[in-house]
């Protein structure tokens, strides 16, 4: 699992089994590409505040510039 590979303490939705965190968050969903339907992960970022509550959600994330945007939002907390 990616969590173990990177030595992370928090659970990753991308590592979740069926009926796990990715299902609870609604990010494991039916997708379509070139007319083919399949199940896949929707690239999503959750910013969690120091109180443990979700402060902001980015859905259908595009990689370019995203890290800077998340860092700016985190600094504003």
VMD Tcl script that draws the C-alpha trace (Angstrom):
set ca {
  {0.00 0.00 0.00}
  {1.17 3.55 -0.74}
  {0.76 4.50 2.92}
  {3.35 1.92 3.97}
  {5.68 2.68 1.04}
  {5.92 6.33 2.06}
  {5.88 5.82 5.84}
  {2.65 7.81 6.32}
  {0.60 7.58 9.51}
  {-2.75 8.63 8.02}
  {-4.93 6.22 6.04}
  {-5.07 6.89 2.29}
  {-8.36 6.57 0.46}
  {-6.45 5.19 -2.51}
  {-5.35 2.25 -0.33}
  {-8.85 1.47 0.92}
  {-10.52 -1.83 0.19}
  {-14.10 -2.09 -1.06}
  {-16.50 -0.43 1.40}
  {-13.55 1.47 2.84}
  {-12.57 5.12 3.02}
  {-12.74 5.75 -0.74}
  {-16.34 4.50 -0.84}
  {-17.28 6.56 2.22}
  {-15.83 9.69 0.60}
  {-17.54 8.93 -2.72}
  {-14.30 9.03 -4.70}
  {-14.38 5.40 -5.93}
  {-16.92 5.73 -8.70}
  {-17.90 4.69 -12.19}
  {-15.87 6.49 -14.83}
  {-15.94 6.55 -18.60}
  {-13.11 6.96 -21.10}
  {-13.31 6.50 -24.86}
  {-16.72 4.85 -24.44}
  {-15.42 2.29 -21.95}
  {-17.04 2.25 -18.49}
  {-14.98 1.18 -15.48}
  {-14.58 1.82 -11.75}
  {-11.87 4.26 -10.74}
  {-10.67 6.83 -8.24}
  {-11.64 10.48 -8.70}
  {-8.52 12.53 -7.95}
  {-9.57 14.53 -4.87}
  {-7.73 16.53 -2.20}
  {-9.03 17.08 1.33}
  {-7.49 19.78 3.53}
  {-7.96 18.87 7.18}
  {-7.65 21.56 9.84}
  {-5.94 21.20 13.19}
  {-9.36 20.45 14.73}
  {-9.62 17.32 12.54}
  {-12.45 18.72 10.43}
  {-12.36 18.99 6.65}
  {-11.57 22.63 5.85}
  {-11.70 22.38 2.05}
  {-12.23 19.84 -0.73}
  {-10.87 19.95 -4.27}
  {-12.67 17.57 -6.67}
  {-11.40 16.32 -10.03}
  {-7.94 17.74 -9.34}
  {-5.61 18.69 -12.17}
  {-1.97 18.33 -11.14}
  {-0.55 21.55 -12.61}
  {-0.47 24.25 -9.91}
  {-2.50 22.20 -7.44}
  {0.18 21.78 -4.77}
  {0.72 25.55 -4.62}
  {-3.03 26.14 -4.31}
  {-3.33 23.65 -1.45}
  {-0.30 25.12 0.33}
  {-1.80 28.62 0.08}
  {-5.11 27.38 1.51}
  {-3.30 25.54 4.33}
  {-1.36 28.67 5.27}
  {-4.66 30.59 5.44}
  {-6.12 28.22 8.07}
}
mol new
graphics top color blue
foreach p $ca { graphics top sphere $p radius 0.5 }
foreach p [lrange $ca 0 end-1] q [lrange $ca 1 end] { graphics top cylinder $p $q radius 0.2 }
display resetview
